[in-house]
């Protein structure tokens, strides 16, 4: 999804992956992206979000695609909110019929979209004071 976003005009994308095979594939594919538009973090999503929050990173769109049929890391939604820009959206991909994450109090759920056996559950960041 990140490479597709870059091909459609996104300024920058951060990719987070810890699986060795997936990392090798991402590295190969990112060679096609013009320099400076992508960053790859080889670590868990929680570790990456902590690092990005410490760096002061802010994102308009976040995408989570954890391995199907594995529970979502507790605290992911709150950590994603820490790097969300005002008005940001979060898309969570899961198997049709699978569990969606608890967005906590920092995200509001929007209508999901189903594509075959996959579902994209969308959330919007709750603005402070709402």
C-alpha positions as CSV (number, residue, x, y, z in Angstrom):
1,X,0.0,0.0,0.0
2,X,2.8,2.4,0.8
3,X,4.5,1.9,-2.6
4,X,1.2,2.4,-4.3
5,X,0.7,5.6,-2.3
6,X,4.1,6.8,-3.4
7,X,3.4,6.0,-7.0
8,X,0.2,8.1,-6.7
9,X,1.9,11.2,-5.4
10,X,2.4,10.7,-1.6
11,X,5.4,12.7,-0.5
12,X,6.9,10.2,1.9
13,X,6.1,6.8,3.4
14,X,7.5,4.8,6.3
15,X,7.5,1.0,6.1
16,X,7.6,-1.1,9.2
17,X,8.4,-4.8,8.9
18,X,10.2,-7.4,11.0
19,X,9.8,-10.6,8.9
20,X,13.1,-11.3,7.1
21,X,11.5,-12.4,3.8
22,X,9.1,-9.5,3.7
23,X,12.0,-7.1,4.5
24,X,14.0,-8.5,1.6
25,X,11.1,-8.0,-0.7
26,X,10.4,-4.5,0.5
27,X,14.1,-3.5,0.1
28,X,14.0,-4.7,-3.4
29,X,10.8,-2.9,-4.3
30,X,11.9,0.3,-2.6
31,X,14.9,0.5,-4.9
32,X,12.4,1.6,-7.5
33,X,11.3,4.6,-5.4
34,X,13.1,7.9,-6.0
35,X,15.6,8.6,-3.2
36,X,14.4,10.2,0.1
37,X,10.8,9.4,-0.3
38,X,10.7,6.2,1.8
39,X,12.1,4.9,5.1
40,X,12.2,1.3,6.2
41,X,12.2,0.4,9.9
42,X,13.1,-3.3,10.6
43,X,11.4,-3.7,13.9
44,X,8.0,-4.4,15.4
45,X,5.2,-1.9,14.9
46,X,5.1,-0.9,18.6
47,X,8.9,-0.3,18.6
48,X,8.7,1.7,15.3
49,X,5.8,3.8,16.6
50,X,7.7,4.6,19.8
51,X,10.7,5.7,17.8
52,X,8.6,7.8,15.4
53,X,6.8,9.5,18.3
54,X,10.2,10.3,20.0
55,X,11.3,11.8,16.6
56,X,8.1,14.0,16.5
57,X,6.9,12.3,13.3
58,X,3.3,13.0,12.2
59,X,1.3,11.2,9.5
60,X,-1.9,11.9,7.7
61,X,-2.6,8.3,6.9
62,X,-1.6,5.2,8.8
63,X,-2.0,1.7,7.5
64,X,-1.8,-1.5,9.6
65,X,-1.7,-4.9,8.0
66,X,-0.8,-7.4,10.7
67,X,-0.5,-11.1,9.9
68,X,-4.0,-12.5,9.5
69,X,-5.4,-14.5,12.4
70,X,-2.9,-13.1,14.9
71,X,-4.1,-10.8,17.7
72,X,-3.3,-7.2,17.4
73,X,-0.6,-5.8,19.7
74,X,-2.3,-4.2,22.7
75,X,-1.7,-0.5,22.7
76,X,-1.3,-0.2,18.9
77,X,-4.2,2.2,18.5
78,X,-2.9,4.6,21.2
79,X,0.6,4.5,19.8
80,X,-0.7,5.2,16.3
81,X,-2.6,8.2,17.7
82,X,0.7,9.6,19.1
83,X,2.0,10.0,15.5
84,X,-1.3,11.0,13.8
85,X,-1.5,14.5,12.4
86,X,-4.8,16.4,13.0
87,X,-7.4,14.9,10.8
88,X,-5.5,11.7,10.2
89,X,-7.0,8.4,9.2
90,X,-6.0,4.9,10.0
91,X,-6.8,1.8,7.8
92,X,-6.6,-1.6,9.4
93,X,-6.6,-4.7,7.1
94,X,-8.0,-8.0,8.4
95,X,-9.7,-11.1,7.1
96,X,-13.4,-10.9,6.5
97,X,-15.1,-12.1,9.7
98,X,-11.9,-11.4,11.8
99,X,-11.7,-9.2,14.8
100,X,-11.1,-5.4,14.4
101,X,-9.0,-3.6,16.9
102,X,-10.4,-1.6,19.8
103,X,-9.7,2.0,18.7
104,X,-9.8,3.3,22.2
105,X,-10.8,6.8,22.8
106,X,-8.4,8.4,20.4
107,X,-10.0,7.1,17.2
108,X,-13.6,6.9,15.9
109,X,-14.6,4.1,13.5
110,X,-15.8,4.8,10.0
111,X,-17.5,2.4,7.6
112,X,-15.3,-0.6,6.6
113,X,-14.7,-1.6,3.0
114,X,-14.7,-5.3,2.0
115,X,-12.6,-6.5,-0.9
116,X,-13.0,-10.3,-1.4
117,X,-11.7,-12.0,1.7
118,X,-10.1,-8.8,3.1
119,X,-11.6,-5.9,5.0
120,X,-10.2,-2.4,5.5
121,X,-11.6,-1.0,8.7
122,X,-11.2,2.8,8.7
123,X,-10.7,5.1,11.7
124,X,-10.4,8.8,12.1
125,X,-8.4,10.5,14.8
126,X,-10.5,12.2,17.4
127,X,-9.5,15.8,17.7
128,X,-8.7,17.1,21.2
129,X,-11.7,18.8,22.7
130,X,-14.3,16.6,20.8
